[in-house]
Amino acid sequence: MVKRTAVGAVMGIAVVAIAAAGCGTTEGNPKADEPDAATSEATTSATATTSETVAATPAGPPVGTATMEVRGGAGPVSIRYQINGGPEQTETNVTLPWQKQYPVYNEVQSSVTADGGDTRLICTITMDGNLLAFKSEPRPTCSFSYWG
C-alpha cells in the first residue's frame, strides 16, 4: 500500500512538473499577457469570419407551414428573426402578441429572438399544430430546423 501511494505521489509530481514546464515566460512576464501581432491578427480574422455567415438556400418543395410567435410582457419589444437560413430581419417597437407564418424547407434553420429587457417573454415555433420550440425567459430565442 505504501509503495502504491509513493508511486502515485511521484506520478502526481511529474504531471505538475510537466504542466509547469509548458507555462513558459518571457523576461518574467507570462506569454499570454502580451499577444503578438500574429495572434491579434488571427483573433481579428476569426471574429470577422464568424460574423459573416453564408445563408443556406432552401431546396425542393416546402414540407409544411410554421408559425413563429412571441407573447407576454406589456411594453413594446424588438424581434429579430431568420427564416429558412435567410437574412436576419428586425422589427422594433412591436406590440405583443406577434406572429409570423412561413413555409418550412428541409435542412435549413429558422429562429426568432425577442428583446423586451428583463421582462419574461414567451417564444414558440409550431408547425402543422405541433409545438417545435418553446422558451419562457427574458430575451428568449427559439430555433427550428426540419430534417426529414
C-alpha positions in Angstrom: 0.0 0.0 0.0 2.8 2.4 0.8 4.5 1.6 -2.5 1.4 2.4 -4.5 1.0 5.7 -2.6 4.6 6.6 -3.2 4.2 5.8 -6.9 1.0 7.9 -7.1 2.8 10.8 -5.4 5.7 10.6 -7.8 3.4 10.5 -10.8 1.4 13.5 -9.5 4.6 15.5 -9.0 5.8 14.5 -12.5 2.5 15.7 -14.0 2.7 19.0 -12.2 6.3 19.5 -13.3 5.4 18.7 -17.0 2.5 21.1 -16.8 4.6 23.8 -15.3 7.3 23.4 -17.9 4.7 24.2 -20.6 4.0 27.6 -18.9 7.0 29.4 -20.2 7.6 33.1 -19.6 9.5 35.8 -21.4 11.5 38.2 -19.3 9.5 37.4 -16.2 6.1 38.0 -17.9 3.7 35.2 -19.0 3.5 34.9 -22.7 -0.3 35.3 -22.6 -0.1 38.8 -21.1 1.2 40.3 -24.4 -0.2 38.8 -27.6 2.0 39.4 -30.6 0.7 40.8 -33.9 0.2 37.4 -35.4 -2.1 36.3 -32.5 -4.0 39.5 -32.5 -4.4 39.4 -36.3 -5.6 35.7 -36.2 -8.2 36.7 -33.5 -9.5 39.6 -35.6 -9.8 37.3 -38.6 -11.7 34.7 -36.7 -14.1 37.3 -35.4 -14.7 38.7 -38.8 -15.3 35.2 -40.2 -17.9 34.2 -37.6 -19.9 37.4 -38.2 -20.1 36.7 -41.9 -22.4 33.8 -42.3 -23.4 32.2 -45.6 -27.2 31.7 -45.8 -28.5 28.2 -46.7 -30.7 28.1 -49.8 -34.0 26.2 -49.4 -34.3 23.4 -52.0 -37.3 21.4 -53.1 -40.9 22.0 -52.2 -41.9 23.2 -48.7 -42.6 20.4 -46.2 -45.1 22.4 -44.2 -46.0 25.8 -42.7 -44.6 27.0 -39.4 -45.6 29.9 -37.2 -43.2 31.9 -35.0 -44.9 33.6 -32.1 -43.8 35.9 -29.3 -46.2 36.9 -26.4 -46.1 38.2 -22.9 -44.9 41.5 -21.4 -46.7 44.8 -21.6 -44.3 47.1 -23.4 -43.0 47.2 -26.9 -40.3 44.8 -27.8 -37.7 44.2 -30.6 -37.9 41.0 -32.6 -35.1 39.5 -34.7 -35.9 36.5 -36.9 -34.4 34.5 -39.6 -36.5 32.3 -41.9 -35.1 29.3 -43.8 -31.5 30.4 -43.4 -32.2 33.7 -45.0 -31.0 37.1 -43.8 -31.9 38.3 -40.3 -34.9 40.7 -40.1 -35.5 43.1 -37.3 -38.8 44.6 -36.2 -38.7 47.3 -33.4 -41.4 48.7 -31.1 -43.6 45.6 -31.7 -46.7 45.2 -29.6 -47.3 41.7 -28.5 -48.6 39.1 -29.4 -46.6 38.9 -32.6 -46.8 36.1 -35.2 -45.1 35.2 -38.5 -46.1 32.3 -40.7 -43.6 30.9 -43.2 -43.1 27.8 -45.4 -40.7 25.2 -44.0 -38.0 23.7 -46.2 -35.8 20.7 -45.5 -32.4 21.2 -43.7 -32.5 25.0 -43.2 -32.8 26.7 -39.8 -35.3 29.4 -38.7 -35.1 31.3 -35.4 -36.8 34.1 -33.5 -35.4 36.2 -30.7 -37.4 38.8 -28.7 -35.9 41.5 -26.5 -38.1 43.2 -24.0 -35.4 44.0 -21.5 -35.7 42.0 -18.3 -39.4 41.1 -18.9 -40.1 37.4 -19.2 -41.4 36.7 -22.7 -42.5 33.5 -24.4 -41.4 32.5 -27.9 -42.8 29.4 -29.7 -42.4 27.8 -33.1 -45.2 25.5 -34.3 -45.7 23.5 -37.5 -48.9 22.0 -38.5 -50.2 22.3 -35.0 -47.2 20.7 -33.3 -45.0 22.6 -30.8 -41.4 22.5 -32.0 -39.7 25.2 -29.9 -40.6 26.9 -26.7 -38.8 29.4 -24.4 -40.1 31.4 -21.5 -37.4 33.8 -20.2 -36.1 37.3 -20.7 -34.8 37.7 -24.2 -35.9 34.2 -25.4 -34.6 32.6 -28.6 -36.4 29.7 -30.4 -34.8 27.8 -33.2 -36.1 25.0 -35.5 -34.8 23.0 -38.5 -36.7 20.3 -40.3 -34.6 17.2 -41.3 -36.9 14.7 -43.0 
